[in-house]
């Protein structure tokens, strides 16, 4: 799977949470919905493989000046719900 020519299988993002913890996530799916791009992400295990037994999270994806993917937290609950509903139909 690629994002503008970059292999997403190799992308690992450390997400930090409000409780002070952080977890490494990898990209499970990349999709476009309502003219925005999203990553559906799963935690990675110690072998750096996606852990399909865990809950998937969605983040909007943008790109930086060097065209690398940057994940952006979706603050709008409605946008998240609509994107999640769309994603569930892709499965």
PyMOL Python script that loads the backbone (N, CA, C, O; Angstrom):
from pymol import cmd

cmd.read_pdbstr("""\
ATOM      1  N   UNK A   1       0.859  -1.171   0.000  1.00  0.00           N
ATOM      2  CA  UNK A   1       0.000   0.000   0.000  1.00  0.00           C
ATOM      3  C   UNK A   1       0.906   1.235   0.000  1.00  0.00           C
ATOM      4  O   UNK A   1       1.899   1.291   0.725  1.00  0.00           O
ATOM      5  N   UNK A   2       0.549   2.212  -0.818  1.00  0.00           N
ATOM      6  CA  UNK A   2       1.389   3.403  -0.945  1.00  0.00           C
ATOM      7  C   UNK A   2       0.586   4.676  -0.691  1.00  0.00           C
ATOM      8  O   UNK A   2      -0.616   4.735  -0.950  1.00  0.00           O
ATOM      9  N   UNK A   3       1.276   5.687  -0.181  1.00  0.00           N
ATOM     10  CA  UNK A   3       0.747   7.034  -0.023  1.00  0.00           C
ATOM     11  C   UNK A   3       1.670   7.939  -0.813  1.00  0.00           C
ATOM     12  O   UNK A   3       2.784   8.240  -0.385  1.00  0.00           O
ATOM     13  N   UNK A   4       1.198   8.367  -1.965  1.00  0.00           N
ATOM     14  CA  UNK A   4       1.981   9.244  -2.836  1.00  0.00           C
ATOM     15  C   UNK A   4       3.392   8.701  -3.076  1.00  0.00           C
ATOM     16  O   UNK A   4       4.388   9.418  -2.979  1.00  0.00           O
ATOM     17  N   UNK A   5       3.435   7.415  -3.392  1.00  0.00           N
ATOM     18  CA  UNK A   5       4.695   6.774  -3.731  1.00  0.00           C
ATOM     19  C   UNK A   5       5.487   6.208  -2.570  1.00  0.00           C
ATOM     20  O   UNK A   5       6.513   5.566  -2.793  1.00  0.00           O
ATOM     21  N   UNK A   6       5.048   6.424  -1.334  1.00  0.00           N
ATOM     22  CA  UNK A   6       5.781   5.925  -0.167  1.00  0.00           C
ATOM     23  C   UNK A   6       5.105   4.668   0.372  1.00  0.00           C
ATOM     24  O   UNK A   6       3.879   4.606   0.464  1.00  0.00           O
ATOM     25  N   UNK A   7       5.907   3.670   0.726  1.00  0.00           N
ATOM     26  CA  UNK A   7       5.378   2.428   1.278  1.00  0.00           C
ATOM     27  C   UNK A   7       4.800   2.655   2.667  1.00  0.00           C
ATOM     28  O   UNK A   7       5.511   3.093   3.572  1.00  0.00           O
ATOM     29  N   UNK A   8       3.532   2.365   2.839  1.00  0.00           N
ATOM     30  CA  UNK A   8       2.896   2.556   4.138  1.00  0.00           C
ATOM     31  C   UNK A   8       3.163   1.395   5.084  1.00  0.00           C
ATOM     32  O   UNK A   8       3.016   1.544   6.297  1.00  0.00           O
ATOM     33  N   UNK A   9       3.553   0.244   4.553  1.00  0.00           N
ATOM     34  CA  UNK A   9       3.854  -0.899   5.411  1.00  0.00           C
ATOM     35  C   UNK A   9       5.022  -0.598   6.348  1.00  0.00           C
ATOM     36  O   UNK A   9       5.128  -1.186   7.425  1.00  0.00           O
ATOM     37  N   UNK A  10       5.892   0.313   5.937  1.00  0.00           N
ATOM     38  CA  UNK A  10       7.073   0.657   6.722  1.00  0.00           C
ATOM     39  C   UNK A  10       6.827   1.811   7.692  1.00  0.00           C
ATOM     40  O   UNK A  10       7.689   2.118   8.515  1.00  0.00           O
ATOM     41  N   UNK A  11       5.676   2.444   7.606  1.00  0.00           N
ATOM     42  CA  UNK A  11       5.391   3.617   8.429  1.00  0.00           C
ATOM     43  C   UNK A  11       4.888   3.200   9.809  1.00  0.00           C
ATOM     44  O   UNK A  11       3.881   2.501   9.925  1.00  0.00           O
ATOM     45  N   UNK A  12       5.589   3.629  10.844  1.00  0.00           N
ATOM     46  CA  UNK A  12       5.159   3.428  12.225  1.00  0.00           C
ATOM     47  C   UNK A  12       5.094   4.801  12.874  1.00  0.00           C
ATOM     48  O   UNK A  12       6.051   5.573  12.821  1.00  0.00           O
ATOM     49  N   UNK A  13       3.948   5.095  13.489  1.00  0.00           N
ATOM     50  CA  UNK A  13       3.715   6.390  14.121  1.00  0.00           C
ATOM     51  C   UNK A  13       3.488   6.159  15.608  1.00  0.00           C
ATOM     52  O   UNK A  13       2.696   5.295  15.985  1.00  0.00           O
ATOM     53  N   UNK A  14       4.170   6.919  16.452  1.00  0.00           N
ATOM     54  CA  UNK A  14       3.938   6.843  17.887  1.00  0.00           C
ATOM     55  C   UNK A  14       2.859   7.857  18.239  1.00  0.00           C
ATOM     56  O   UNK A  14       3.052   9.064  18.095  1.00  0.00           O
ATOM     57  N   UNK A  15       1.714   7.347  18.704  1.00  0.00           N
ATOM     58  CA  UNK A  15       0.602   8.209  19.099  1.00  0.00           C
ATOM     59  C   UNK A  15       0.613   8.379  20.612  1.00  0.00           C
ATOM     60  O   UNK A  15       0.718   7.403  21.355  1.00  0.00           O
ATOM     61  N   UNK A  16       0.502   9.625  21.060  1.00  0.00           N
ATOM     62  CA  UNK A  16       0.453   9.938  22.489  1.00  0.00           C
ATOM     63  C   UNK A  16      -0.981  10.221  22.890  1.00  0.00           C
ATOM     64  O   UNK A  16      -1.737  10.849  22.149  1.00  0.00           O
ATOM     65  N   UNK A  17      -1.347   9.747  24.081  1.00  0.00           N
ATOM     66  CA  UNK A  17      -2.717   9.880  24.551  1.00  0.00           C
ATOM     67  C   UNK A  17      -2.789  10.783  25.773  1.00  0.00           C
ATOM     68  O   UNK A  17      -1.776  11.081  26.405  1.00  0.00           O
ATOM     69  N   UNK A  18      -4.014  11.217  26.096  1.00  0.00           N
ATOM     70  CA  UNK A  18      -4.235  12.159  27.194  1.00  0.00           C
ATOM     71  C   UNK A  18      -3.771  11.614  28.537  1.00  0.00           C
ATOM     72  O   UNK A  18      -3.410  12.391  29.422  1.00  0.00           O
ATOM     73  N   UNK A  19      -3.772  10.303  28.707  1.00  0.00           N
ATOM     74  CA  UNK A  19      -3.365   9.724  29.991  1.00  0.00           C
ATOM     75  C   UNK A  19      -1.845   9.622  30.140  1.00  0.00           C
ATOM     76  O   UNK A  19      -1.347   9.078  31.126  1.00  0.00           O
ATOM     77  N   UNK A  20      -1.115  10.145  29.160  1.00  0.00           N
ATOM     78  CA  UNK A  20       0.339  10.151  29.229  1.00  0.00           C
ATOM     79  C   UNK A  20       1.014   8.943  28.601  1.00  0.00           C
ATOM     80  O   UNK A  20       2.242   8.891  28.533  1.00  0.00           O
ATOM     81  N   UNK A  21       0.241   7.980  28.147  1.00  0.00           N
ATOM     82  CA  UNK A  21       0.816   6.802  27.501  1.00  0.00           C
ATOM     83  C   UNK A  21       1.017   7.058  26.012  1.00  0.00           C
ATOM     84  O   UNK A  21       0.462   8.002  25.451  1.00  0.00           O
ATOM     85  N   UNK A  22       1.805   6.218  25.394  1.00  0.00           N
ATOM     86  CA  UNK A  22       1.984   6.291  23.945  1.00  0.00           C
ATOM     87  C   UNK A  22       2.097   4.866  23.406  1.00  0.00           C
ATOM     88  O   UNK A  22       2.542   3.953  24.101  1.00  0.00           O
ATOM     89  N   UNK A  23       1.684   4.702  22.154  1.00  0.00           N
ATOM     90  CA  UNK A  23       1.686   3.396  21.500  1.00  0.00           C
ATOM     91  C   UNK A  23       2.082   3.577  20.042  1.00  0.00           C
ATOM     92  O   UNK A  23       1.704   4.559  19.402  1.00  0.00           O
ATOM     93  N   UNK A  24       2.837   2.632  19.530  1.00  0.00           N
ATOM     94  CA  UNK A  24       3.206   2.644  18.115  1.00  0.00           C
ATOM     95  C   UNK A  24       2.074   2.054  17.285  1.00  0.00           C
ATOM     96  O   UNK A  24       1.516   1.011  17.626  1.00  0.00           O
ATOM     97  N   UNK A  25       1.741   2.736  16.190  1.00  0.00           N
ATOM     98  CA  UNK A  25       0.679   2.308  15.279  1.00  0.00           C
ATOM     99  C   UNK A  25       1.220   2.212  13.866  1.00  0.00           C
ATOM    100  O   UNK A  25       2.136   2.938  13.479  1.00  0.00           O
ATOM    101  N   UNK A  26       0.634   1.298  13.104  1.00  0.00           N
ATOM    102  CA  UNK A  26       0.935   1.162  11.687  1.00  0.00           C
ATOM    103  C   UNK A  26      -0.338   1.365  10.882  1.00  0.00           C
ATOM    104  O   UNK A  26      -1.440   1.317  11.429  1.00  0.00           O
ATOM    105  N   UNK A  27      -0.186   1.589   9.604  1.00  0.00           N
ATOM    106  CA  UNK A  27      -1.337   1.861   8.739  1.00  0.00           C
ATOM    107  C   UNK A  27      -1.955   0.548   8.270  1.00  0.00           C
ATOM    108  O   UNK A  27      -1.290  -0.292   7.663  1.00  0.00           O
ATOM    109  N   UNK A  28      -3.242   0.393   8.566  1.00  0.00           N
ATOM    110  CA  UNK A  28      -4.005  -0.774   8.116  1.00  0.00           C
ATOM    111  C   UNK A  28      -4.647  -0.489   6.758  1.00  0.00           C
ATOM    112  O   UNK A  28      -4.593  -1.323   5.854  1.00  0.00           O
ATOM    113  N   UNK A  29      -5.251   0.688   6.617  1.00  0.00           N
ATOM    114  CA  UNK A  29      -5.891   1.092   5.352  1.00  0.00           C
ATOM    115  C   UNK A  29      -5.672   2.585   5.151  1.00  0.00           C
ATOM    116  O   UNK A  29      -5.539   3.356   6.101  1.00  0.00           O
ATOM    117  N   UNK A  30      -5.639   2.952   3.898  1.00  0.00           N
ATOM    118  CA  UNK A  30      -5.570   4.358   3.489  1.00  0.00           C
ATOM    119  C   UNK A  30      -6.763   4.584   2.586  1.00  0.00           C
ATOM    120  O   UNK A  30      -6.966   3.835   1.630  1.00  0.00           O
ATOM    121  N   UNK A  31      -7.562   5.615   2.873  1.00  0.00           N
ATOM    122  CA  UNK A  31      -8.742   5.865   2.046  1.00  0.00           C
ATOM    123  C   UNK A  31      -9.062   7.349   1.991  1.00  0.00           C
ATOM    124  O   UNK A  31      -8.621   8.134   2.831  1.00  0.00           O
ATOM    125  N   UNK A  32      -9.844   7.712   0.977  1.00  0.00           N
ATOM    126  CA  UNK A  32     -10.313   9.082   0.798  1.00  0.00           C
ATOM    127  C   UNK A  32     -11.810   9.104   1.014  1.00  0.00           C
ATOM    128  O   UNK A  32     -12.537   8.242   0.519  1.00  0.00           O
ATOM    129  N   UNK A  33     -12.268  10.109   1.767  1.00  0.00           N
ATOM    130  CA  UNK A  33     -13.693  10.274   2.039  1.00  0.00           C
ATOM    131  C   UNK A  33     -13.988  11.767   2.129  1.00  0.00           C
ATOM    132  O   UNK A  33     -13.334  12.492   2.880  1.00  0.00           O
ATOM    133  N   UNK A  34     -14.968  12.218   1.366  1.00  0.00           N
ATOM    134  CA  UNK A  34     -15.354  13.637   1.342  1.00  0.00           C
ATOM    135  C   UNK A  34     -14.149  14.560   1.148  1.00  0.00           C
ATOM    136  O   UNK A  34     -13.980  15.546   1.865  1.00  0.00           O
ATOM    137  N   UNK A  35     -13.327  14.219   0.172  1.00  0.00           N
ATOM    138  CA  UNK A  35     -12.181  15.028  -0.242  1.00  0.00           C
ATOM    139  C   UNK A  35     -11.081  15.146   0.809  1.00  0.00           C
ATOM    140  O   UNK A  35     -10.210  16.009   0.696  1.00  0.00           O
ATOM    141  N   UNK A  36     -11.110  14.288   1.830  1.00  0.00           N
ATOM    142  CA  UNK A  36     -10.029  14.226   2.815  1.00  0.00           C
ATOM    143  C   UNK A  36      -9.451  12.823   2.786  1.00  0.00           C
ATOM    144  O   UNK A  36     -10.126  11.861   2.419  1.00  0.00           O
ATOM    145  N   UNK A  37      -8.188  12.724   3.179  1.00  0.00           N
ATOM    146  CA  UNK A  37      -7.517  11.432   3.205  1.00  0.00           C
ATOM    147  C   UNK A  37      -7.359  10.974   4.653  1.00  0.00           C
ATOM    148  O   UNK A  37      -7.128  11.776   5.558  1.00  0.00           O
ATOM    149  N   UNK A  38      -7.492   9.651   4.845  1.00  0.00           N
ATOM    150  CA  UNK A  38      -7.458   9.088   6.192  1.00  0.00           C
ATOM    151  C   UNK A  38      -6.587   7.843   6.236  1.00  0.00           C
ATOM    152  O   UNK A  38      -6.450   7.122   5.248  1.00  0.00           O
ATOM    153  N   UNK A  39      -6.003   7.609   7.407  1.00  0.00           N
ATOM    154  CA  UNK A  39      -5.361   6.339   7.722  1.00  0.00           C
ATOM    155  C   UNK A  39      -6.208   5.651   8.775  1.00  0.00           C
ATOM    156  O   UNK A  39      -6.566   6.259   9.783  1.00  0.00           O
ATOM    157  N   UNK A  40      -6.531   4.389   8.547  1.00  0.00           N
ATOM    158  CA  UNK A  40      -7.064   3.522   9.593  1.00  0.00           C
ATOM    159  C   UNK A  40      -5.840   2.818  10.159  1.00  0.00           C
ATOM    160  O   UNK A  40      -5.119   2.136   9.430  1.00  0.00           O
ATOM    161  N   UNK A  41      -5.603   2.980  11.460  1.00  0.00           N
ATOM    162  CA  UNK A  41      -4.351   2.516  12.054  1.00  0.00           C
ATOM    163  C   UNK A  41      -4.601   1.502  13.164  1.00  0.00           C
ATOM    164  O   UNK A  41      -5.584   1.583  13.902  1.00  0.00           O
ATOM    165  N   UNK A  42      -3.684   0.550  13.259  1.00  0.00           N
ATOM    166  CA  UNK A  42      -3.720  -0.473  14.300  1.00  0.00           C
ATOM    167  C   UNK A  42      -2.412  -0.433  15.087  1.00  0.00           C
ATOM    168  O   UNK A  42      -1.366  -0.088  14.537  1.00  0.00           O
ATOM    169  N   UNK A  43      -2.467  -0.788  16.380  1.00  0.00           N
ATOM    170  CA  UNK A  43      -1.216  -0.888  17.139  1.00  0.00           C
ATOM    171  C   UNK A  43      -0.307  -1.948  16.508  1.00  0.00           C
ATOM    172  O   UNK A  43      -0.779  -2.906  15.897  1.00  0.00           O
ATOM    173  N   UNK A  44       0.992  -1.754  16.669  1.00  0.00           N
ATOM    174  CA  UNK A  44       1.944  -2.763  16.214  1.00  0.00           C
ATOM    175  C   UNK A  44       2.489  -3.509  17.429  1.00  0.00           C
ATOM    176  O   UNK A  44       2.646  -2.937  18.508  1.00  0.00           O
ATOM    177  N   UNK A  45       2.773  -4.786  17.234  1.00  0.00           N
ATOM    178  CA  UNK A  45       3.313  -5.589  18.327  1.00  0.00           C
ATOM    179  C   UNK A  45       4.834  -5.472  18.362  1.00  0.00           C
ATOM    180  O   UNK A  45       5.425  -4.701  17.606  1.00  0.00           O
ATOM    181  N   UNK A  46       5.458  -6.244  19.246  1.00  0.00           N
ATOM    182  CA  UNK A  46       6.917  -6.169  19.406  1.00  0.00           C
ATOM    183  C   UNK A  46       7.671  -6.597  18.147  1.00  0.00           C
ATOM    184  O   UNK A  46       8.841  -6.254  17.981  1.00  0.00           O
ATOM    185  N   UNK A  47       7.011  -7.340  17.261  1.00  0.00           N
ATOM    186  CA  UNK A  47       7.626  -7.733  15.990  1.00  0.00           C
ATOM    187  C   UNK A  47       7.368  -6.691  14.898  1.00  0.00           C
ATOM    188  O   UNK A  47       7.728  -6.897  13.739  1.00  0.00           O
ATOM    189  N   UNK A  48       6.748  -5.577  15.274  1.00  0.00           N
ATOM    190  CA  UNK A  48       6.392  -4.488  14.354  1.00  0.00           C
ATOM    191  C   UNK A  48       5.359  -4.919  13.317  1.00  0.00           C
ATOM    192  O   UNK A  48       5.339  -4.411  12.196  1.00  0.00           O
ATOM    193  N   UNK A  49       4.499  -5.869  13.708  1.00  0.00           N
ATOM    194  CA  UNK A  49       3.389  -6.311  12.865  1.00  0.00           C
ATOM    195  C   UNK A  49       2.102  -5.696  13.392  1.00  0.00           C
ATOM    196  O   UNK A  49       1.970  -5.457  14.592  1.00  0.00           O
ATOM    197  N   UNK A  50       1.157  -5.441  12.500  1.00  0.00           N
ATOM    198  CA  UNK A  50      -0.138  -4.910  12.924  1.00  0.00           C
ATOM    199  C   UNK A  50      -0.837  -5.916  13.824  1.00  0.00           C
ATOM    200  O   UNK A  50      -0.869  -7.111  13.530  1.00  0.00           O
ATOM    201  N   UNK A  51      -1.400  -5.422  14.927  1.00  0.00           N
ATOM    202  CA  UNK A  51      -2.127  -6.281  15.869  1.00  0.00           C
ATOM    203  C   UNK A  51      -3.616  -6.183  15.562  1.00  0.00           C
ATOM    204  O   UNK A  51      -4.289  -5.259  16.018  1.00  0.00           O
ATOM    205  N   UNK A  52      -4.126  -7.130  14.795  1.00  0.00           N
ATOM    206  CA  UNK A  52      -5.520  -7.106  14.354  1.00  0.00           C
ATOM    207  C   UNK A  52      -6.505  -7.433  15.471  1.00  0.00           C
ATOM    208  O   UNK A  52      -7.715  -7.343  15.265  1.00  0.00           O
ATOM    209  N   UNK A  53      -6.014  -7.809  16.642  1.00  0.00           N
ATOM    210  CA  UNK A  53      -6.911  -8.078  17.769  1.00  0.00           C
ATOM    211  C   UNK A  53      -7.275  -6.799  18.521  1.00  0.00           C
ATOM    212  O   UNK A  53      -8.137  -6.817  19.400  1.00  0.00           O
ATOM    213  N   UNK A  54      -6.628  -5.701  18.181  1.00  0.00           N
ATOM    214  CA  UNK A  54      -6.854  -4.415  18.856  1.00  0.00           C
ATOM    215  C   UNK A  54      -7.787  -3.534  18.040  1.00  0.00           C
ATOM    216  O   UNK A  54      -8.069  -3.804  16.872  1.00  0.00           O
ATOM    217  N   UNK A  55      -8.258  -2.473  18.687  1.00  0.00           N
ATOM    218  CA  UNK A  55      -9.178  -1.528  18.055  1.00  0.00           C
ATOM    219  C   UNK A  55      -8.432  -0.632  17.064  1.00  0.00           C
ATOM    220  O   UNK A  55      -7.328  -0.159  17.329  1.00  0.00           O
ATOM    221  N   UNK A  56      -9.064  -0.422  15.933  1.00  0.00           N
ATOM    222  CA  UNK A  56      -8.535   0.450  14.890  1.00  0.00           C
ATOM    223  C   UNK A  56      -8.890   1.905  15.220  1.00  0.00           C
ATOM    224  O   UNK A  56      -9.976   2.178  15.729  1.00  0.00           O
ATOM    225  N   UNK A  57      -7.980   2.830  14.931  1.00  0.00           N
ATOM    226  CA  UNK A  57      -8.246   4.256  15.106  1.00  0.00           C
ATOM    227  C   UNK A  57      -8.082   4.951  13.761  1.00  0.00           C
ATOM    228  O   UNK A  57      -7.316   4.504  12.908  1.00  0.00           O
ATOM    229  N   UNK A  58      -8.803   6.039  13.585  1.00  0.00           N
ATOM    230  CA  UNK A  58      -8.731   6.812  12.346  1.00  0.00           C
ATOM    231  C   UNK A  58      -8.062   8.154  12.599  1.00  0.00           C
ATOM    232  O   UNK A  58      -8.295   8.802  13.620  1.00  0.00           O
ATOM    233  N   UNK A  59      -7.226   8.554  11.650  1.00  0.00           N
ATOM    234  CA  UNK A  59      -6.595   9.868  11.673  1.00  0.00           C
ATOM    235  C   UNK A  59      -6.642  10.431  10.264  1.00  0.00           C
ATOM    236  O   UNK A  59      -6.494   9.704   9.282  1.00  0.00           O
ATOM    237  N   UNK A  60      -6.851  11.738  10.184  1.00  0.00           N
ATOM    238  CA  UNK A  60      -6.717  12.391   8.885  1.00  0.00           C
ATOM    239  C   UNK A  60      -5.233  12.385   8.537  1.00  0.00           C
ATOM    240  O   UNK A  60      -4.380  12.488   9.419  1.00  0.00           O
ATOM    241  N   UNK A  61      -4.934  12.265   7.262  1.00  0.00           N
ATOM    242  CA  UNK A  61      -3.536  12.293   6.841  1.00  0.00           C
ATOM    243  C   UNK A  61      -3.331  13.477   5.898  1.00  0.00           C
ATOM    244  O   UNK A  61      -4.096  13.694   4.958  1.00  0.00           O
ATOM    245  N   UNK A  62      -2.288  14.220   6.180  1.00  0.00           N
ATOM    246  CA  UNK A  62      -1.869  15.328   5.333  1.00  0.00           C
ATOM    247  C   UNK A  62      -0.415  15.064   4.980  1.00  0.00           C
ATOM    248  O   UNK A  62       0.107  13.993   5.288  1.00  0.00           O
ATOM    249  N   UNK A  63       0.237  16.004   4.350  1.00  0.00           N
ATOM    250  CA  UNK A  63       1.652  15.807   4.062  1.00  0.00           C
ATOM    251  C   UNK A  63       2.437  17.052   4.429  1.00  0.00           C
ATOM    252  O   UNK A  63       1.928  18.171   4.373  1.00  0.00           O
ATOM    253  N   UNK A  64       3.696  16.831   4.806  1.00  0.00           N
ATOM    254  CA  UNK A  64       4.559  17.950   5.164  1.00  0.00           C
ATOM    255  C   UNK A  64       5.248  18.496   3.912  1.00  0.00           C
ATOM    256  O   UNK A  64       4.954  18.065   2.797  1.00  0.00           O
ATOM    257  N   UNK A  65       6.153  19.436   4.101  1.00  0.00           N
ATOM    258  CA  UNK A  65       6.819  20.091   2.973  1.00  0.00           C
ATOM    259  C   UNK A  65       7.642  19.114   2.132  1.00  0.00           C
ATOM    260  O   UNK A  65       7.866  19.350   0.944  1.00  0.00           O
ATOM    261  N   UNK A  66       8.094  18.012   2.750  1.00  0.00           N
ATOM    262  CA  UNK A  66       8.874  17.002   2.027  1.00  0.00           C
ATOM    263  C   UNK A  66       7.985  15.884   1.480  1.00  0.00           C
ATOM    264  O   UNK A  66       8.483  14.851   1.032  1.00  0.00           O
ATOM    265  N   UNK A  67       6.668  16.097   1.518  1.00  0.00           N
ATOM    266  CA  UNK A  67       5.678  15.141   1.006  1.00  0.00           C
ATOM    267  C   UNK A  67       5.604  13.846   1.814  1.00  0.00           C
ATOM    268  O   UNK A  67       5.204  12.806   1.291  1.00  0.00           O
ATOM    269  N   UNK A  68       5.991  13.913   3.088  1.00  0.00           N
ATOM    270  CA  UNK A  68       5.845  12.772   3.984  1.00  0.00           C
ATOM    271  C   UNK A  68       4.474  12.828   4.648  1.00  0.00           C
ATOM    272  O   UNK A  68       3.963  13.918   4.906  1.00  0.00           O
ATOM    273  N   UNK A  69       3.869  11.675   4.931  1.00  0.00           N
ATOM    274  CA  UNK A  69       2.562  11.690   5.582  1.00  0.00           C
ATOM    275  C   UNK A  69       2.658  12.191   7.021  1.00  0.00           C
ATOM    276  O   UNK A  69       3.597  11.873   7.750  1.00  0.00           O
ATOM    277  N   UNK A  70       1.661  12.982   7.405  1.00  0.00           N
ATOM    278  CA  UNK A  70       1.533  13.498   8.767  1.00  0.00           C
ATOM    279  C   UNK A  70       0.124  13.175   9.235  1.00  0.00           C
ATOM    280  O   UNK A  70      -0.849  13.535   8.572  1.00  0.00           O
ATOM    281  N   UNK A  71       0.004  12.491  10.385  1.00  0.00           N
ATOM    282  CA  UNK A  71      -1.329  12.164  10.892  1.00  0.00           C
ATOM    283  C   UNK A  71      -1.839  13.309  11.756  1.00  0.00           C
ATOM    284  O   UNK A  71      -1.097  13.914  12.530  1.00  0.00           O
ATOM    285  N   UNK A  72      -3.142  13.589  11.598  1.00  0.00           N
ATOM    286  CA  UNK A  72      -3.783  14.698  12.298  1.00  0.00           C
ATOM    287  C   UNK A  72      -5.005  14.158  13.031  1.00  0.00           C
ATOM    288  O   UNK A  72      -5.871  13.520  12.431  1.00  0.00           O
ATOM    289  N   UNK A  73      -5.063  14.420  14.332  1.00  0.00           N
ATOM    290  CA  UNK A  73      -6.197  13.989  15.148  1.00  0.00           C
ATOM    291  C   UNK A  73      -7.487  14.607  14.618  1.00  0.00           C
ATOM    292  O   UNK A  73      -7.523  15.796  14.303  1.00  0.00           O
ATOM    293  N   UNK A  74      -8.544  13.805  14.518  1.00  0.00           N
ATOM    294  CA  UNK A  74      -9.846  14.295  14.044  1.00  0.00           C
ATOM    295  C   UNK A  74     -10.625  14.790  15.256  1.00  0.00           C
ATOM    296  O   UNK A  74     -11.107  13.989  16.058  1.00  0.00           O
ATOM    297  N   UNK A  75     -10.748  16.101  15.390  1.00  0.00           N
ATOM    298  CA  UNK A  75     -11.395  16.679  16.565  1.00  0.00           C
ATOM    299  C   UNK A  75     -12.913  16.687  16.473  1.00  0.00           C
ATOM    300  O   UNK A  75     -13.598  16.649  17.495  1.00  0.00           O
ATOM    301  N   UNK A  76     -13.436  16.734  15.269  1.00  0.00           N
ATOM    302  CA  UNK A  76     -14.885  16.802  15.074  1.00  0.00           C
ATOM    303  C   UNK A  76     -15.484  15.398  15.176  1.00  0.00           C
ATOM    304  O   UNK A  76     -15.191  14.531  14.352  1.00  0.00           O
ATOM    305  N   UNK A  77     -16.328  15.179  16.193  1.00  0.00           N
ATOM    306  CA  UNK A  77     -16.926  13.855  16.415  1.00  0.00           C
ATOM    307  C   UNK A  77     -17.736  13.380  15.219  1.00  0.00           C
ATOM    308  O   UNK A  77     -17.698  12.202  14.864  1.00  0.00           O
ATOM    309  N   UNK A  78     -18.464  14.293  14.603  1.00  0.00           N
ATOM    310  CA  UNK A  78     -19.291  13.908  13.454  1.00  0.00           C
ATOM    311  C   UNK A  78     -18.421  13.453  12.281  1.00  0.00           C
ATOM    312  O   UNK A  78     -18.712  12.443  11.640  1.00  0.00           O
ATOM    313  N   UNK A  79     -17.358  14.200  12.007  1.00  0.00           N
ATOM    314  CA  UNK A  79     -16.447  13.806  10.933  1.00  0.00           C
ATOM    315  C   UNK A  79     -15.863  12.421  11.216  1.00  0.00           C
ATOM    316  O   UNK A  79     -15.782  11.582  10.319  1.00  0.00           O
ATOM    317  N   UNK A  80     -15.455  12.185  12.473  1.00  0.00           N
ATOM    318  CA  UNK A  80     -14.884  10.885  12.831  1.00  0.00           C
ATOM    319  C   UNK A  80     -15.906   9.771  12.609  1.00  0.00           C
ATOM    320  O   UNK A  80     -15.586   8.737  12.022  1.00  0.00           O
ATOM    321  N   UNK A  81     -17.132   9.986  13.079  1.00  0.00           N
ATOM    322  CA  UNK A  81     -18.184   8.973  12.939  1.00  0.00           C
ATOM    323  C   UNK A  81     -18.490   8.680  11.472  1.00  0.00           C
ATOM    324  O   UNK A  81     -18.651   7.520  11.091  1.00  0.00           O
ATOM    325  N   UNK A  82     -18.569   9.720  10.654  1.00  0.00           N
ATOM    326  CA  UNK A  82     -18.851   9.521   9.229  1.00  0.00           C
ATOM    327  C   UNK A  82     -17.704   8.782   8.538  1.00  0.00           C
ATOM    328  O   UNK A  82     -17.938   7.886   7.727  1.00  0.00           O
ATOM    329  N   UNK A  83     -16.475   9.158   8.858  1.00  0.00           N
ATOM    330  CA  UNK A  83     -15.317   8.478   8.265  1.00  0.00           C
ATOM    331  C   UNK A  83     -15.244   7.030   8.746  1.00  0.00           C
ATOM    332  O   UNK A  83     -14.903   6.136   7.972  1.00  0.00           O
ATOM    333  N   UNK A  84     -15.563   6.797  10.019  1.00  0.00           N
ATOM    334  CA  UNK A  84     -15.554   5.436  10.565  1.00  0.00           C
ATOM    335  C   UNK A  84     -16.627   4.579   9.908  1.00  0.00           C
ATOM    336  O   UNK A  84     -16.399   3.404   9.620  1.00  0.00           O
ATOM    337  N   UNK A  85     -17.792   5.163   9.673  1.00  0.00           N
ATOM    338  CA  UNK A  85     -18.865   4.428   9.008  1.00  0.00           C
ATOM    339  C   UNK A  85     -18.445   4.059   7.587  1.00  0.00           C
ATOM    340  O   UNK A  85     -18.656   2.929   7.146  1.00  0.00           O
ATOM    341  N   UNK A  86     -17.857   5.002   6.882  1.00  0.00           N
ATOM    342  CA  UNK A  86     -17.372   4.734   5.529  1.00  0.00           C
ATOM    343  C   UNK A  86     -16.306   3.637   5.552  1.00  0.00           C
ATOM    344  O   UNK A  86     -16.344   2.711   4.743  1.00  0.00           O
ATOM    345  N   UNK A  87     -15.367   3.747   6.472  1.00  0.00           N
ATOM    346  CA  UNK A  87     -14.302   2.749   6.601  1.00  0.00           C
ATOM    347  C   UNK A  87     -14.878   1.358   6.873  1.00  0.00           C
ATOM    348  O   UNK A  87     -14.401   0.371   6.312  1.00  0.00           O
ATOM    349  N   UNK A  88     -15.890   1.275   7.721  1.00  0.00           N
ATOM    350  CA  UNK A  88     -16.465  -0.037   8.060  1.00  0.00           C
ATOM    351  C   UNK A  88     -17.083  -0.703   6.829  1.00  0.00           C
ATOM    352  O   UNK A  88     -17.151  -1.930   6.753  1.00  0.00           O
ATOM    353  N   UNK A  89     -17.529   0.098   5.877  1.00  0.00           N
ATOM    354  CA  UNK A  89     -18.089  -0.464   4.646  1.00  0.00           C
ATOM    355  C   UNK A  89     -17.001  -0.911   3.667  1.00  0.00           C
ATOM    356  O   UNK A  89     -17.283  -1.656   2.728  1.00  0.00           O
ATOM    357  N   UNK A  90     -15.772  -0.465   3.879  1.00  0.00           N
ATOM    358  CA  UNK A  90     -14.649  -0.891   3.037  1.00  0.00           C
ATOM    359  C   UNK A  90     -14.165  -2.285   3.415  1.00  0.00           C
ATOM    360  O   UNK A  90     -13.603  -3.005   2.590  1.00  0.00           O
ATOM    361  N   UNK A  91     -14.387  -2.646   4.642  1.00  0.00           N
ATOM    362  CA  UNK A  91     -13.877  -3.926   5.160  1.00  0.00           C
ATOM    363  C   UNK A  91     -14.490  -5.093   4.495  1.00  0.00           C
ATOM    364  O   UNK A  91     -14.162  -6.233   4.824  1.00  0.00           O
TER     365      UNK A  91
END
""", "prot")
cmd.dss("prot")
cmd.show_as("cartoon", "prot")
cmd.util.cbc("prot")
cmd.orient("prot")
